[in-house]
Amino acid sequence: MIPLHVNGERREAADARRNLLSYLRFDLGLTGSKYGCGEGLCGACTVLVDGQPLRACLATVGSVAGGRVTTIEGLADGDVLHAVQQAFVDESAMQCGYCIPGFVMSTVSLLERTPRPDPGQVREALSENMCRCGTYPRIERAVLRASGHTSGAAK
Amino acid sequence: MTAPAALEGLTIQGASALGLPLPSTGYARQAYGNVNPDYGPATWLRIAPDGAVTVFAGKVEYGQGIRWGLAMAAAEELGLEPADIEVVLGDTARVPWDIGTFGSQSTRHTGVQVRRAAATARQALLEAAATKLDLPPDQLTCAGGRVVSRADRARGIGFAELLGGQQISRDIADDTPLKSPDEFTVMGTDRGRVDAAQRVTGRAIYTQDVIRPGMLFARVLRPVAYGARLLRVDDSIARMMPGVFDVVNDDGLVAVLAENDQQADAAHDALMAEWEERPDSVSQWDLPGLLAEASHDPVVTQEAGDVERALERAEHRLEATYYIPYIPVAPMEPRAAVAEWHGDNLTVWAGTQRPFGVRGELAQAFQVDEAQVRVIAPEIGGGFGGKSIYRPALEAARLARIAGRPVRVAYSRSEEMTWSTFRPAALITIRSGFDGAGNITAWDYHATHTTTDRPMIGQRGSETPYEVADVRCVVASGAAPLRPGSYRSLGCAVNHFARECHIDEIAAAVGMDPVEFRLKNLPDPRYRAVLEAAAEHFGWKTAAAPSGQGYGVAIGLDVGSYAAECVAIDVQGKEIAVNRVSSAIDCGLVFNPEGVRSQMEGAIMMGLGSALFEAAEFENGRLLNGNFARYRVPRINQTPAISVALVGAQANPSTGAGEPGIVPIAPAIANALFDRTSKRIRELQLQRQL
């Protein structure tokens, strides 16, 4: 059995070779992390493991054994959205929304490392997340908005 | 949908199958077939006894924000906030029949019907309240979930109190009075997206996320190449692999069914298949030549005067050929379907743009009544037209019937890229005549689109809006080695690329500024207005190209709306950077300005990809770039500063907003490239040709 924490809950996974994204989505029902490419190139499956961003589609459960996994479902505090989520809502920074969980998780990670990024740093940090609807101008605004409110609020 | 039963509360019914028959219906029939309209009546709006308002519409939400726009429309007429309105979409068991979500028709047809439904509900509420408040209906209004006196807002009654214990049913009349734009307090204002919270928390459910009890995971065996025929398949190893429930081989459909996705993938990889490939498959390199050599079924889309004589007599002549390759749609969510049978009743979750069309296809395939099939389109992770044709629904339904358990078919990224449809390619030759003063005297347009059985796609937007007495526009069909399908603005954007580049070439030949040249030859005032607005926001300074500045302009008309875009680019080595885009759109009455801006931004970003570096690469019947390692799409660090000016007169009816933004962007960038480098590139992708 592989022990790990998912969104604060202790879990035990049966198979170390189980794909982490499939485990989260189909075994735990946490479908907020999305499958987009299976190659780690679109960022839709981004989760945090011990605070570090990880492309879940390329990881196995065994590779994160003992780790603390945070998915998009674990970000809000009850009905109170995380500052990054709230900023995406405030900027209507989404269209189809399929990529948005990945963008939100990548942004949380960016703001942990760089609490006040400039636009260039935002664009650099998020250039490995894809949005096919072309919501990029709004996403950039949302990240900058979140960075103004994030100190202390980030979990 | 059957006539609704009497329910407590207020029920508003009206006709379905909106927009039929319209000219676009011919297109839709031709493009998608299987149109079996149900004209209703159906329930469009309900106010429950507790006052909760629900709107029902047959459109689907795939990012364009129709839920947002319809909530604003209903909120406006009922004096509520958009967030107060629940909007049920795309579930054939619950919503009015609809032809499909494409062609930017949702606001102009469904949006108007929802306004009428809400206005009918308002009238019913006012009449019901009149007796209770002892005031005539015309002295009442709806505000904040109550009917109140116009004179004294404190005097009123809540929707719930008014409707409790009542069964009121009303029919929508075509002449239902709607609020006029000068009374709007919700429509035309900036309101936040109504479904935002679900999308940032992961609670929004897409087809890829649908999990049913006892569901099997399928992996379908796909051909090694387009047109390849399966000779035999050995599944003996696959059958022994862990978790495998069955390997189905049924009339051309071969699939592994397993208890989880990884087991299905592993067993699929253990299938040993032998294929017979077609010897005559066309490669991307052959296609322009094939289109030049052979085109068929020419259709004249515009003709006046005698173009051959005008060309002969022209002071100057220009002839140029443009090529636009195939591109895949590549939405973020690869298509998927989950099917579940209960006896002869079938439920399929399918992220299609045509839930009712897919329902008809399924009913036909299984020889059951349409009423026995329910298709639910959950949230859709992008589609841009491409999810109109939707094959996994039938695959999942067939497999579920065989297995006797619910089955999920979810395409991988490479299946999505390889086995969906492509925006058709085209080869377009334009011969023009003009004089030294900048008057166009002849326009001969000949396009061959790879559209085979769907010639309407290529005809869209092939006419010229510029003043010219002698004109002939002809659109024909040519070889289609890849399966053509819908795409944002498809043929229209392709035709505009050639025309707007050619117009720029004429302007340069006569030494005129490209904005000035267009204005000189453009009679339509709505067209002129968007061009002037875009140029003004851009800060366009008159100069003939090539000026070295890297500025380009183009205009477009699609789905009834006018658009213009000015771009500023720079070239560094082999990279083209688009730094700035100033756009303007006239789409008539705007329900949701933030929605329109959002669609324009998205269309510009999508068009930037198809202009610079997106194209399907194929050889020997294989797609060579069917994954994101080999297929480049625009990223956030390539995003220009984008401005969107909304310039339409609000007295004009609403027209489409989802597509027009993509139409001018590719020619505007090509024209800017000429302005910057003096190099005229007539073939997409521009970056590859640089």
Interface residues (C-beta under 8 A of the other chain):
Chain A: R18 N19 S22 R25 F26 D27 G29 L30 T31 G32 S33 K34 Y35 G36 C37 G38 E39 L41 C42 A44 T71 I72 E73 L75 A76 L81 Q85 F88 V89 D90 S92 M94 Q95 C96 G97 Y98 C99 I100 P101 V104 V122 R123 E124 L126 S127 E128 N129 M130 C131 R132 C133 G134 T135 Y136 P137 R138 I139 E140
Chain B: Y62 G63 Q64 G65 G192 R193 D195 A196 A197 Q198 R199 V200 T201 G202 R203 A204 I205 Y206 Q208 D209 I211 F217 N260 D261 Q262 A330 P331 M332 E333 P334 E379 I380 G381 G382 G383 F384 A410 S412 R413 E594 S598 E601 G602 A603 I604 M605 M606 N627 F628 A629 V633 P634 R635 I636 N637 T639 A641 I642
